[in-house]
């Protein structure tokens, strides 16, 4: 597991605007996880702000994945959490609106439908699957669904899950383009403190 800032330096407690997580592989034929490969590409392209905290190569096991993610949320209090996972059967990026467990559904507070309108290769999804991706997202959404109160020791955060298909030479550049816009939107939410950022305007494709 790799825990670092986007700039490769240790990050001070409570300094993270954005926490990005990725998973390890889980099947013998998988040489790498496409979501982690896309994040590595973003690092190489310098598409991630320095205040981004990375928690990569999480084990593909619900309990083992949720524990470190929850620990980092409590320790660093990121404003926005972007969880990333691989979806081998999909052909476009997917932003997940919700996660469901035991008949209970939690939804993100971010305006993903509006975001997707300006993302060329990204769709809005209402099915995060029945695997660890869904379970982690459900757990993380629990942090963003708690109303802020004067007695809260940590601030309210926002969460989103991005599913990434296998990367190819043909789709890498397009996926990088949309990911950069999603990251920009997450950072804007963090800076503005407004979960509706992007609801009335297109996302920033300047990266």
N, C-alpha and C positions, 0 to 999 in steps of 0.2 A: 504494500500500500504506500502511496506517495502523498504526503501532506505538505503543501508548499503554497507560496503565493505565485501569481502569474509571472512575476519577475524572477522566480527562483529563490527568493530570499524569505527567511522566517518572517511571519507576520505578527505584529503586536496584538495582544488580546484586545477585542472590541474594535478592531480596525478594518474589518471586512465589510465592504459594501455588497459583495456578491460571493456566494459560495456555490461552486460547481462540483458536482459529484459524477463519477463514472464507475462502471462495473468491470470486473475481470471477465474472462471467457468462462463458459460452462459446458461446452461440448468439445469432443476430441478434434473435430475438423476445424475449429476456430483458432486461427493463429493469433488473432487480436480481436478486441471489441471495437466495432465500428464507431460507437459513440466516443470512446476514449481516443481513437485515431483522429476523429474530427476535432476534439479539444486540443490534441497535440498539434494539429495543423493550425489551429487558431493561435496557439502559443508561438509557433514558428512564424506566423504572419504578423505577430504582435497585435492581434485583434482583441486581446483581453487586457483591461486596465490593471494597473499594478495592485489595486486594492482587491483584486479577485483572489479568493482563497480556493485552492484546489484540493479535493479529497478524491483521489483516483484509485482505480483497481479494487473497488469494494468487492468482498466475496459475494457470490451469488447464493446467498442464504439470508432469509429475512432477518432473523435475530442478529446475525453477525454483521449485516449491512446497516441495520437501523441503529445499533449501539454507537458506533463511531460518528455517524451523521448527527444523531441527537446530541452527542457530546460536543461536537464542533458548533452546533447551533447555540447551545448553552454557553460555551466558552467565548465564542467570537461575536455572537449576536449579529449575524449578517442581516442586511435589510431585505435581500432577495435570495432565494435558493433555487438554483437551476439544476435539477437532477436529470441525468442523461443515461439512456439505455439503448441497446441495440434491438431492432425489430427486423429479423431476417426476411420476413414475408412481405414487408412493405417496400414501396418503390419511391416514396416521398417522405420528407421529414414530417413528423406529427407532433403537434403541441397538444398535450392531454388536458382536457377540461376538468376531469374528475378522477377520483379513485374510489373503489367500493370494496368493503370488507364486511362479511357477515350481514349482508343486507343493508348496511349503512353506507351512505355516499357523502364524500366531502368534495367540494369544488374549490378551485382556485379563485382568488379575488382579483386576478389580473384579467384584462379585457382581451382574451386570446382570439376571439372571433374577429375583432377589429384589427388585431395584429396580422392575422392570417390574410386579410384582404390585400395587404401590400407585400406579402412574402411569396415570391414566385413559385417556390418548390416546397412549400409547407402547408399542410392541411390541419384543420381542427379535428381532433379525435375525442370521442366520448367513451373510449374503451382502452384503458391502460393495460389490459390483459389480466390474466389470472396467476401471475407469477410474481417474482420478487420486485419487479418494477412497480407494479400496482401497490404492493404491500409497503414499500418504502415511501412512495408518494402519499399514500393514505396517512402514514405516520407523520411525515413532514407537514402535510396539510393541517394536521392537528395543532401545530404551532401557529399557523397563520389564521386559524379559525377562532382563537381565543380572543374575546374583546379586550381592548386595552382598558386598564383601570389605574387609578393613581397608585395603587399598592403593588403593581407589577414591577418586578425587578428587571425584566427584560422588555424590550420594545416588541411591538407587533411586527412580524415579518410576512413576506409574500413568497409563494412557492409556485413553481411550474415544472412540468416534466416534459422532456423532449425525447422522442423516439427517433433513432437514426437507422436507416437501412444500410446494408453493406456498401462500402465506398468503392467507387470505380473511377477510372480516369475521366469518364464522361460526366460524372455527377459531383466530383470533389469541389470544383470551383463554385458551382451553384449552391451546394450545401454550405460552403464557407461564407458565401454572400449572405444567405439567410441567417446563419448563426450569428454573424457579426451584427446584423440588425436586431436580433433577439437580445443579444448581450447589451447593445446600446439602449434598448428599451428597458431592460432590467436595471441598468445603471441609472437611467433617467428616473425611474420609479424610486430608486434608492435616494437620489439627490433631492427630488421634489417632494418625496413623501406622499405621492399621489398614485394610488393603484390604477386609476383610470387613464394614466398616460398612454397615449396611442388610441384612445377611444374616439377622439374627435379629429385625429390627424394621422398621417402616414408615419411609418417608422423611419428612423434615420439610417439611410444606406450609405453614409459617407465613408464608412470603413472600407 
